Amino acid sequence: MRPIRILILGGYGNTGRRIARLLLTQSNTALDVCIAGRNQPAARQLVDELQSMAGSDHTLRSVCVDAADLNSLRSGFQDVDLVVVASSTMQYCDNVVRAALDCNCDYL
């Protein structure tokens, strides 16, 4: 069975990093966790920090996604099962919902 693919938008912020840690340490289901946001170096740095928590069942990756850009969201949401919105900017909520629906993934 393949891992559940979860993208955390705003994943390197205070809330996003806590969600990622919780998923990696509390889930007994295989996960592919993607830390996403506009700042690719920050996302990559968090992936490097969390790698030791991932264990053998989980994978971590990062992706650059801009909530202001619908095409960027669609690209980032491809092949994702669940999008968790951890960013504090509600200004682009419509874009996030539209991209998630277009990509047939759940969002929270």
C-alpha positions as CSV (number, residue, x, y, z in Angstrom):
1,M,0.0,0.0,0.0
2,R,1.4,3.4,-0.9
3,P,1.9,6.2,1.6
4,I,-0.7,8.9,2.2
5,R,0.6,12.0,0.5
6,I,0.1,15.1,2.6
7,L,1.2,18.6,1.6
8,I,1.4,21.2,4.3
9,L,1.0,24.7,2.8
10,G,3.0,27.1,5.0
11,G,4.7,24.0,6.3
12,Y,7.9,25.8,7.6
13,G,5.9,28.3,9.8
14,N,5.1,27.8,13.5
15,T,1.9,25.8,13.0
16,G,3.1,23.9,9.9
17,R,6.3,22.6,11.6
18,R,4.2,21.4,14.6
19,I,1.8,19.6,12.3
20,A,4.7,18.0,10.5
21,R,6.3,16.8,13.7
22,L,3.0,15.5,15.0
23,L,2.4,13.5,11.8
24,L,5.9,12.0,11.8
25,T,5.9,11.0,15.4
26,Q,2.3,9.9,15.9
27,S,1.2,8.3,12.7
28,N,1.4,4.5,12.4
29,T,0.4,4.8,8.7
30,A,3.1,5.4,6.0
31,L,3.2,9.1,5.0
32,D,4.8,11.2,2.3
33,V,4.9,14.6,3.9
34,C,5.6,17.6,1.7
35,I,6.6,20.9,3.3
36,A,5.4,23.7,1.0
37,G,5.6,27.5,0.7
38,R,7.1,30.3,-1.2
39,N,10.5,30.1,0.5
40,Q,12.1,26.9,-0.9
41,P,15.3,27.2,1.2
42,A,13.2,27.4,4.5
43,A,11.1,24.4,3.4
44,R,14.3,22.4,2.6
45,Q,15.9,23.4,5.9
46,L,12.9,22.1,7.8
47,V,12.9,18.8,5.8
48,D,16.6,18.4,6.8
49,E,15.8,19.0,10.4
50,L,12.8,16.6,10.5
51,Q,14.5,13.8,8.5
52,S,15.6,12.0,11.7
53,M,12.0,11.8,12.9
54,A,10.8,10.3,9.6
55,G,11.8,6.7,10.3
56,S,11.6,4.1,7.6
57,D,7.8,4.4,7.0
58,H,7.7,8.1,6.2
59,T,9.3,10.3,3.5
60,L,9.8,14.0,3.5
61,R,10.2,16.5,0.7
62,S,9.8,20.2,0.0
63,V,8.3,22.2,-2.8
64,C,8.0,25.8,-3.7
65,V,4.3,26.8,-3.9
66,D,2.8,30.3,-4.0
67,A,-0.8,30.6,-2.8
68,A,-1.2,33.8,-4.9
69,D,-0.6,31.8,-8.1
70,L,-3.3,29.3,-9.0
71,N,-1.1,27.4,-11.4
72,S,1.7,27.1,-8.8
73,L,-0.9,25.6,-6.4
74,R,-2.2,23.2,-9.1
75,S,1.4,22.1,-9.8
76,G,2.2,21.6,-6.1
77,F,-1.1,19.7,-5.4
78,Q,-0.6,17.1,-8.2
79,D,-0.7,13.6,-6.8
80,V,-1.4,14.8,-3.2
81,D,-4.1,13.2,-1.1
82,L,-4.5,15.9,1.5
83,V,-3.6,19.6,1.6
84,V,-3.3,21.1,5.1
85,V,-3.3,24.9,5.1
86,A,-1.1,26.1,7.9
87,S,-0.3,29.5,6.4
88,S,-1.8,32.6,8.1
89,T,-2.8,34.4,4.9
90,M,-6.5,33.8,4.3
91,Q,-6.4,36.2,1.3
92,Y,-5.7,33.3,-1.1
93,C,-8.1,30.8,0.4
94,D,-10.2,30.7,-2.8
95,N,-7.1,29.8,-4.8
96,V,-6.2,27.0,-2.4
97,V,-9.8,25.6,-2.5
98,R,-10.0,25.8,-6.3
99,A,-6.6,24.2,-6.9
100,A,-7.5,21.4,-4.4
101,L,-10.8,20.7,-6.2
102,D,-9.1,20.9,-9.6
103,C,-6.5,18.3,-8.4
104,N,-9.1,16.1,-6.7
105,C,-7.4,16.3,-3.3
106,D,-8.9,16.9,0.1
107,Y,-8.0,20.0,2.0
108,L,-8.1,21.2,5.6
